[in-house]
Amino acid sequence: MRSVFKRRNVPADVADEVIERFTDVGLIDDASFAQALAESRSKHSLRGRTRIRQELQAKGVEREIADEVLAELDPEQEREAALQLAQRRLRSMARLETQVARRRLAGVLARRGFSGSIVSSVLAEVFSADPVEFSTGDQ
């Protein structure tokens, strides 16, 4: 809100007073905002902790509040979101070679903020479900 007030040339003392009043009546609550944003991004936008942390910081949420909110996210729910995203994206990569699809899918998951361990776990699951045919050349 401070940046909005600043862009609109609201005097600093007036901005402080308004922000203080909004906070007192419960209109500004960083913890509630951070909780709602984290849940929304995790469940509906299929984003990982790293990406959610970046968004919270960009919105001006203090690091301590962001850490508390992110600690409450269920790791299994985060993995399920990554798996759901991977399965959805894999359909559009059906004609690609396995290694190319794997590399692209890893990039998608990493850009969405999922950790390396989740990315590798999800890739292993997704690509083990899709059998790969091997040929010895003796046919």
Secondary structure, 3 states (H helix, E strand, C coil): CHHHHHHCCCCHHHHHHHHHHHHHCCCCCHHHHHHHHHHHHHHCCCCCHHHHHHHHHHCCCCHHHHHHHHHHCCHHHHHHHHHHHHHHHHHCCCCCCHHHHHHHHHHHHHHCCCCHHHHHHHHHHHHHHCCCCCCCCCC
